């Protein structure tokens, strides 16, 4: 599993053009909930089927990118937040403690 820092708008364009599944994980580096959810997600990420890459967005360093993601993928900003992108469209999202590998894997298995 590739873990990629999301740091510029060109990466958002690349995610939009990509075939298959990619994950965007937005998190606040100072929030204990966000740290806990990200840590658990990273521990289990290798069990996700069919995911090309997981992009991590540090909201404190890149709030403008979070706004661009919200606009580009038509989602409301939340933190922490997981977006499942399939063939350039957000097909599944979740936030806070509802972010789990199991639920994300199920969304992929359902073809979302």
Steps between C-alpha positions, in 0.01 A plus 500: 500500500636840403461777758535838333499848656239714323665838461387667177206543266671308218469187715125558525489515120700175481255331738210623282662348190602171661323173424405275788494586870693759697443618854532854632539517877471854639623551854588764756847427637419655840165329561512187721198346322659555162834354615330192644286433193793551262725270701241219499437553129871482415543179699231324295528675161681211333182294530307734269429333167572671167626837633773667297608757760400663826552877500537669838407867522629699798218750548705745703765531231263481201153629585470645149533146359224377728275770355602399147423134579158591640419691183652251254339191653178668621539414869477706817822562691542283810797390707617237512340394175548212260399526136495197271558614143412262216582600144517866600178518702444488874286191551524469879599723791504479874631702793614487860477158669282370216816466286588131492690271268210253515240752380735630231574146379127425490441811287766377255353149494156651422658685209446844646 
